[in-house]
Amino acid sequence: MTEASEAWLLAAPLLTPFAAAAACLLAPKLGARPGPLALGGAVLHLLFAALLARTVFADGVLAAGIGGWAAPLGIALVADGLSAIM
């Protein structure tokens, strides 16, 4: 398992598109345009993915257990060289 400082890096590429999609859905109700929010979310997602790939290639495989449950019941996020490229 990784340190807590690197665990957020595994979740960031997953959570960024969901946050951008929620912002785009709420944008018209708040008087904003969803296009710039979608572009910003895509750019932020690309930056997080590049940071994850750089960290994996520098430090090796990253893994983190999410939620504090054991492996059969909990969710394990793992990033190796192939998954970081994908």
C-alpha positions as CSV (number, residue, x, y, z in Angstrom):
1,M,0.0,0.0,0.0
2,T,1.1,3.5,-0.6
3,E,1.5,6.5,1.7
4,A,-1.5,8.7,2.2
5,S,0.1,11.4,0.2
6,E,0.1,9.2,-2.9
7,A,-3.4,7.6,-2.3
8,W,-5.2,10.7,-3.6
9,L,-3.3,10.4,-6.8
10,L,-4.9,7.1,-7.6
11,A,-8.4,8.5,-7.0
12,A,-8.0,11.8,-8.7
13,P,-8.2,10.6,-12.4
14,L,-11.4,8.8,-11.4
15,L,-13.1,11.6,-9.5
16,T,-12.2,14.5,-11.8
17,P,-14.6,13.4,-14.7
18,F,-17.4,12.8,-12.2
19,A,-16.9,16.2,-10.6
20,A,-16.7,17.9,-14.1
21,A,-19.9,16.1,-15.2
22,A,-21.8,17.3,-12.0
23,A,-20.6,20.8,-12.6
24,C,-21.7,20.7,-16.2
25,L,-25.2,19.5,-15.1
26,L,-25.5,22.3,-12.6
27,A,-24.0,25.1,-14.7
28,P,-27.2,26.1,-16.6
29,K,-29.1,26.4,-13.3
30,L,-26.4,28.7,-12.0
31,G,-26.3,30.8,-15.2
32,A,-22.9,29.4,-16.4
33,R,-22.0,27.7,-19.7
34,P,-21.0,24.0,-19.4
35,G,-18.5,24.1,-22.2
36,P,-15.7,25.8,-20.4
37,L,-16.3,23.6,-17.4
38,A,-16.1,20.5,-19.5
39,L,-12.9,21.7,-21.1
40,G,-11.4,22.5,-17.7
41,G,-12.4,19.1,-16.4
42,A,-10.7,17.4,-19.3
43,V,-7.5,19.4,-18.9
44,L,-7.4,18.7,-15.2
45,H,-8.0,15.0,-15.8
46,L,-5.1,15.0,-18.3
47,L,-2.8,16.6,-15.7
48,F,-3.8,14.1,-13.0
49,A,-3.2,11.2,-15.4
50,A,0.2,12.5,-16.4
51,L,1.2,13.1,-12.8
52,L,0.1,9.5,-12.0
53,A,2.1,8.1,-14.9
54,R,5.2,10.0,-13.9
55,T,4.8,8.8,-10.3
56,V,4.3,5.2,-11.3
57,F,7.3,5.3,-13.6
58,A,9.5,6.9,-10.9
59,D,8.4,4.9,-7.9
60,G,6.9,1.7,-9.2
61,V,3.4,0.2,-8.7
62,L,1.0,2.2,-6.5
63,A,-1.8,0.6,-4.6
64,A,-4.3,1.9,-2.0
65,G,-7.2,0.3,-0.2
66,I,-10.3,2.5,-0.2
67,G,-12.8,2.5,2.6
68,G,-10.8,0.5,5.1
69,W,-12.3,-2.8,4.2
70,A,-10.2,-6.0,3.6
71,A,-9.4,-7.1,0.1
72,P,-12.4,-9.4,-0.7
73,L,-14.9,-6.7,0.3
74,G,-13.1,-3.5,-0.1
75,I,-12.0,-1.6,-3.3
76,A,-8.3,-1.6,-4.1
77,L,-7.0,1.0,-6.5
78,V,-3.8,-0.1,-8.2
79,A,-1.7,1.7,-10.9
80,D,1.2,0.0,-12.7
81,G,2.9,1.0,-15.9
82,L,0.3,-0.3,-18.3
83,S,-2.7,1.1,-16.4
84,A,-1.0,4.5,-16.0
85,I,-0.6,4.6,-19.8
86,M,-4.2,3.5,-20.4
